[in-house]
Amino acid sequence: MSIDPIQVIGIIGMLLVFLSFVVKKWIWLYAFNMTGAVLLTLYAYLRRDLIFTVVEAGIVLFLLYRLLGELKSRRG
């Protein structure tokens, strides 16, 4: 069984999301989770799965908001 390049994107995204749950610092949790969600959004888009694309894109926006909030709170 061979894995196509689109599946590789999905697998890497999935692994980053899983990895984010073992990270103890919030900033890294959001960063890994958001990066994984971006890759999963791309994966869903390339697979033409509209529902999964919208769900993942929404998660990316939410995590971006949380990551920016975390960065802002560290400065202040």
Protein Blocks (a to p, Z undefined) as FASTA:
>chain_A
ZZdfklmmmmmmmmmmmmmmmpfbfklmmmmmmmmmmmmmmmmmmnopaklmmmmmmmmm
mmmmmmmmmmmmmmZZ
